[in-house]
Amino acid sequence: MLGRTFGLVALIVSFAIAPPSYAEPKREFRIGTGGVGRTYYPIGQIVAGILNLSPDVRAQAVTSPGSIENVEAVSAGWMESAFVQSDIAYWAYTGRGIFEGKGKPHTRIRALASLYPESIHLIVRRTARIQTLADLKGKRVALGDEASGTLVDTRIVLNAAGLNEKRDIQAHYLSPEDASAAIIVNDIDAYFAVAGFPAANVSRALNRGFNAHVLALTGPGILSVIDAHKFLSRGVIPAGVYQNRYPIPTINVSALMVVSEEADPEFVYQLAKALWRPDSLRKLATGHPKGELITIDTALDGIGTPLHKGAEIFYREAGLIKE
């Protein structure tokens, strides 16, 4: 009896002095993406799934209106990460372009990786006799929504061709979706769109009677603007994407994954390491058509904003950043 009593007391004492065992809370990691039907969201879901393989991370892809809102969300701490076009990230960081006069620059954003290219498309009606950028003069051209990233990129291309949007063309400020409908009914002669290929609005415009095509962006002016803007890079739309017989030279911006400057460097280093594992790349390549374009070889393409310290350490170790 005494032994049983002693054992019971010992058990009670052991529970009393032993610290309670609690599981460490997982680190929340929200990734701002885009609309459900666009590219950012499904890619974000795949990336979240990759990061969730770590036992201490709870990652989720969150829908959003797009790049501009994503920059603001990361800057304000509403999101831990987000997908942002490289041009939008640059304008936000510098407080220029569409962010001119809209408060302080978003200097807290940092790049984690360049994921895949988004191409500047110039779609022209075949009957409009537009064979070069200079031929846009006097034509009805949709440049993008007011205050959109597309409009800023379009202005760069027009400047490269020596064209002024107020003096030299009949400017229309339409979204690519609205512009696609307008070119089909001959309300405009050309329009610009920034998107990964194949873009649905471009395919729709081209497939309606084959009355339009994507114009090559070439010439000395184009090369000079690429040299002048770090967030731009040379690109090619491959043959067959839009039933085109030959590749179409163009300009690319990049879809970036950004984080806050204040994110823990070791954590960001581990994020980069997880993203670029061979099994992660296989998941991306098989999970979405754009995932095939996500490679470590282009992880630093088109980045016009600073890298996060943790990402920079990873890329130096990987040999992508040379001393």
LUMBAVEX-478967 format. One record per residue (C-alpha): x, y, z; residue in one letter. Coordinates in steps of 0.001 Angstrom, whole numbers, plus 500000, padded with zeros to 6 digits. Each point is the difference from the previous one (the first is absolute). Layout:
BEGIN
XYZa/...
END
This chain:
BEGIN
500000500000500000m/502841502329500928l/501724499325496703g/496832500726498018r/499497503260501917t/503611501043499412f/499686499261496296g/496819502078499738l/501614502920501804v/503056499794497750a/497761500062496926l/498113503047501268i/503249501789500814v/501458499204496581s/496974501582498279f/500233503000502290a/503665500769499282i/500215498969496351a/499468502926497620p/496949499642497760p/500755498860496464s/498682502374497375y/500629499841496246a/501813503039498656e/497569502208498054p/500554499935496270k/501271503118498259r/497235501538497894e/501130500770496463f/497376501607497781r/500808500410496301i/498080502748498197g/499216498814496472t/497266501115497599g/496548498980498845g/499047496319500092v/499847499807496197g/503407501591499430r/503524498573500163t/501199501351503350y/497440498137502102y/500587496419498776p/503780500537500057i/499622501372503529g/498091496893501059q/502832497785498759i/502623502125501780v/497947499918503214a/499812496220499750g/503788499824499621i/500581502195503051l/497472498048502065n/502282496983499812l/501936501745502777s/498431499042503361p/500288503514501433d/498381501953497125v/496329500524499173r/499992501520496511a/496929500957497994q/499354501713496688a/497660502967500393v/498025501510497121t/500466503700499278s/499331502569497260p/503621499769498843g/503505501457500143s/499276503525501254i/497925498792502934e/502546497259500704n/502824502524500372v/497934502012502434e/499024496879501957a/503612498883500513v/501112503553500853s/497253500330502612a/500585496539501466g/496621498617498939w/501753497298497977m/503327498316500650e/500653499587496278s/498436500693496621a/500355499655496240f/500687503313498268v/500982500992496465q/503613501174499954s/499053503360498508d/497364500626502692i/502499499022502701a/502534502456498577y/497535502898499783w/498769499267503533a/503511499830501438y/501110503233498313t/496691501856500393g/499921500709496268r/497744499040497078g/496506499141501207i/501109500613503613f/501112503571499295e/498511502373502597g/498207497216501894k/501720500185503353g/503374498645500992k/501754497423497791p/499577496375501042h/503650499593500925t/499371497006502295r/499294497525497193i/502739497538499113r/500233497424497218a/500126496306500846l/499987498637496448a/499126500679496382s/497561497261499045l/499010500223496333y/499794502585497207p/496972502075499064e/500226501369496484s/498982503357498570i/497614499175497149h/499141502463497250l/496948498736498127i/499217501713496684v/497244499700497422r/501277498543496740r/498138502626497944t/501565502895501967a/503322499660498140r/502099500028503164i/503319498276499367q/502228501867502479t/499522502028503172l/500383503190497967a/496890499001498016d/497869500557503117l/500131503709499204k/496483501304499359g/498416496685500987k/497403499178502665r/501999498279502731v/498864498648503376a/502792500528502509l/498546498350503109g/497899501111502949d/500728503362501578e/502452499482502900a/500802496461498851s/503384498374499660g/499187499290496353t/499654503728499319l/503402500762501541v/501662497259497934d/498205501164496864t/501343503522500457r/503528498602500215i/499504498170496682v/498478503069498332l/502913502157501160n/502385497438498527a/498299500539496649a/500025503789500373g/496202500174500308l/498012502322502266n/496681498606501202e/498255503390499877k/501437501304496774r/500752497001497801d/497243497448500630i/496309499827500809q/500350498648503539a/497353497832501626h/500290498922503646y/498500496528500101l/500775496821501872s/501408497218497796p/496690498145500306e/498006503009498783d/502593500758497334a/499746496450498688s/496264500490499462a/500593503428498429a/502524498784497436i/497645497201498916i/497290502535499076v/502515502438498437n/499668502694502675d/503796500105500373i/502975499096497818d/502364498643502658a/500351499365503706y/502623499114502582f/499739497225502569a/502486498767502606v/499490496328500807a/501508496570499999g/499415498214496728f/497643498745498780p/497791502830501279a/496273499344499729a/499141503523498773n/502672499786497287v/498867496567498820s/496417501244499839r/500950503008497867a/502113497898497649l/497526497169499600n/497067502154498901r/500441499733496244g/503802500204500260f/499688503756499519n/502863500863502375a/503509498881500916h/502701500692502599v/502622502465498768l/503705499445500654a/501603502604502283l/503405500603498455t/502420502770499130g/502756502073501653p/497479501880502131g/498753496776501573i/503535498891500852l/500727503360501605s/496953499910502302v/500907496492501148i/503478501250500876d/498501502975501834a/497480498068502127h/501182497149502182k/496466498605500345f/499802499327496241l/501633497166498084s/500045498753496418r/497371497371499283g/498598497799497276v/496506498623499497i/500715496529498553p/498671498823496656a/496554498463500205g/498792501801503139v/497610502157497972y/500101497886496835q/503040502074499035n/502403498257497649r/503115501670501419y/501080501210503478p/498951503559500815i/502643502236501667p/498593502025502885t/500785501516503402i/499429498194503270n/499235501079503507v/500275497320502675s/497589498583502538a/501861500518503271l/499452498492503418m/500616502755502551v/500232500144503784v/500493502736502570s/503460501288500869e/499174499141503610e/499538496273499347a/502487497841501904d/503047499341497734p/500342496362501081e/496324499391499277f/500237501627496552v/503148497977499274y/498075496803500779q/497092501183497809l/502334500480497049a/501602496637500654k/496595498272500099a/498759501762496852l/502961498944497872w/500238496343501032r/499737497612497015p/496790498444501357d/498481503483500407s/500796500852496393l/498378496751498866r/496826500920501890k/499937503412498346l/500712498614496525a/497221497411500195t/497542502156501916g/499574502888497558h/501161500886496448p/501870503051501311k/501731497792502554g/502172498567497227e/501611503438499623l/500979500255503676i/503686499079500183t/502847501009502273i/501981501105496941d/497617502967499607t/499421500593503727a/501648503433499824l/498641501167496622d/498262503361499819g/500426500906503674i/500207503774500426g/499585500034503793t/502443498797502674p/500149496325500918l/499149499014503545h/503166499235501990k/498949496392500555g/499363499481496292a/503295501668499094e/501889497564502243i/498273497065498307f/500762501228496469y/503633500657500874r/500312496452501294e/498299498742496834a/502536501881497866g/497461502327498367l/501536503114501583i/503689500477499383k/502270502183502099e/
END
